[in-house]
Amino acid sequence: MQFFEINGTVIRAPTEIVITPEVLDKTERTMDGTMVVDIIGVKQKINVSWDYLSKADMTVLTKAIGGGTFAKIAYPQDGTGELITMIARAEGLTYQPHYDWAKGELMCKSVAVSFSER
């Protein structure tokens, strides 16, 4: 089953996906101090993390989010399990290089990245 895609490429299923609605608003105060809030829109912020990613999956991820471009991601919808597609900007990629002695290969540990809807 496909669980997470980036730019049409399926990579290892994330350990955790946290979906947070992000309210875009403009806040001002009137002359008497009353706060006035204009809701501009609601966008999704998707925080994705993996315990471990292979070198190949990490390469796919870094190429897709590199250069400040937008990426097309697909993640599971609540309840139905169907994938929702979203154009998003990646922010805050973090990881730790890790050598797996049993497999004899370099991997990435504690990989995390956030995607903000366009």
LINKA-V92167 format. One record per backbone hydrogen bond with DSSP energy under -1.0 kcal/mol. CO is the residue of the C=O (numbers start at 1). NH is the residue of the N-H. E is the energy in kcal/mol with one decimal. If there is no record, write none. Layout:
co	nh	e
CO	NH	E
CO	NH	E
This chain:
co	nh	e
4	11	-1.5
5	74	-2.0
6	9	-1.8
9	6	-2.3
16	49	-2.3
18	47	-2.9
20	45	-2.4
22	43	-2.8
24	40	-3.0
24	41	-1.6
26	38	-2.6
28	36	-3.3
30	33	-1.8
34	30	-2.6
36	28	-2.4
38	26	-2.2
41	24	-3.4
43	22	-4.2
44	117	-2.6
45	20	-2.8
46	115	-2.8
47	18	-2.8
48	113	-2.4
49	15	-1.9
49	16	-1.9
50	111	-1.5
51	110	-2.4
53	108	-2.6
54	58	-2.4
55	59	-2.0
56	60	-2.0
57	61	-2.4
58	62	-2.8
59	63	-2.2
60	64	-1.9
61	65	-1.7
62	66	-1.2
71	88	-3.0
72	7	-3.9
73	86	-2.7
74	5	-2.0
75	84	-3.5
77	81	-1.5
78	80	-2.0
82	77	-3.2
84	75	-1.9
86	73	-2.9
87	118	-2.6
88	71	-3.3
89	116	-2.4
91	114	-2.4
94	112	-2.4
96	109	-3.4
98	107	-3.8
100	104	-2.0
100	105	-1.4
105	100	-2.9
107	98	-2.9
108	53	-2.4
109	96	-2.5
111	50	-2.7
112	94	-2.5
113	48	-3.0
114	91	-2.7
115	46	-3.1
116	89	-2.4
